[in-house]
Amino acid sequence: MKATTRDVNDIAIIKVDGKITIGAGDQQLRDVIAGASSKKILLDLSGVTTIDSSGIGELVGSYTTVTNKGGKLKLLHLPAKLNELLHVTQLITVFEVYENEQEAINSF
Amino acid sequence: MRGGSNLMERDGERIEITISSRFENIELVQVIAEHLCENAGMDEDGSHWIGMAVREAVANAIKHGNKLDVKKKVNATFELHGHELAITISDEGTGFDPEKVSDPLNPQNLMKTSGRGIFYMRTFMDQIRYSFEAGGGTSLVMTKNLAKGTGIASGKA
């Protein structure tokens, strides 16, 4: 997994590329989000090639961590298969998901 | 499905692989599952979801069954009989009570960071069944009728 962060206004936009799977990116995702420069985080998942239940768990854990600190974690550009995994586990109701970056930025 | 003829040609196909308990080996088993399904005529999405079920099963076998002991093995067997694919994942663990696995859709479990692996397997496969040997060792048999189409795309979820 590779993560690239850029700041727009006071929002940390984190683009994740590669795998978020057990032993390969799950822990890394948690660290990247914990170290983000802002409590307002937009996670661009367009480059995620593979995710498993551990990766989904890390997304949930990251959401809880950020929310408990008074921040917001929102998702951008969900790949179709990741979208389906969130749907079947009903987690899609938890996350705010955007397809348009500007719209996502304006929502914070 | 790209057509049923490949399925008949592949009747009786059997593939077996044994790996040591390392997470980096999970993908080897997943790729075999996906290729076998695609070669049997399953479409890319259907093959992907079966591969995902296999990934979850092998991850559980390594983590919960063999408790990350690299000396312990995980065995995966793929058998194709007609349209029916049977996948067996075995580890050297002491087993668990499948009845006690919590439902990840229960609102009180929704925000848990773990506990979705078996749910995904049930979603993407037709049937999953665990068996436990008295002296140790857990086997999971997952079946899928490849002619019925894919898990979530078939409206199962």
Chai-1 contact restraints between the chains, C-beta under 6 A:
chainA,res_idxA,chainB,res_idxB,connection_type,confidence,min_distance_angstrom,max_distance_angstrom,comment,restraint_id
A,I22,B,F23,contact,1.0,0.0,6.0,A-B,restraint_1
A,I22,B,A59,contact,1.0,0.0,6.0,A-B,restraint_2
A,G23,B,F23,contact,1.0,0.0,6.0,A-B,restraint_3
A,D52,B,R55,contact,1.0,0.0,6.0,A-B,restraint_4
A,S53,B,E56,contact,1.0,0.0,6.0,A-B,restraint_5
A,S53,B,R116,contact,1.0,0.0,6.0,A-B,restraint_6
A,S53,B,G117,contact,1.0,0.0,6.0,A-B,restraint_7
A,S53,B,Y120,contact,1.0,0.0,6.0,A-B,restraint_8
A,G57,B,T113,contact,1.0,0.0,6.0,A-B,restraint_9
A,G57,B,S114,contact,1.0,0.0,6.0,A-B,restraint_10
A,V60,B,M111,contact,1.0,0.0,6.0,A-B,restraint_11
A,V60,B,T113,contact,1.0,0.0,6.0,A-B,restraint_12
A,G61,B,T113,contact,1.0,0.0,6.0,A-B,restraint_13
A,T64,B,M111,contact,1.0,0.0,6.0,A-B,restraint_14
A,E84,B,I152,contact,1.0,0.0,6.0,A-B,restraint_15
A,V88,B,T123,contact,1.0,0.0,6.0,A-B,restraint_16
A,V88,B,I152,contact,1.0,0.0,6.0,A-B,restraint_17
A,V88,B,A157,contact,1.0,0.0,6.0,A-B,restraint_18
A,T89,B,P104,contact,1.0,0.0,6.0,A-B,restraint_19
A,T89,B,R116,contact,1.0,0.0,6.0,A-B,restraint_20
A,Q90,B,L105,contact,1.0,0.0,6.0,A-B,restraint_21
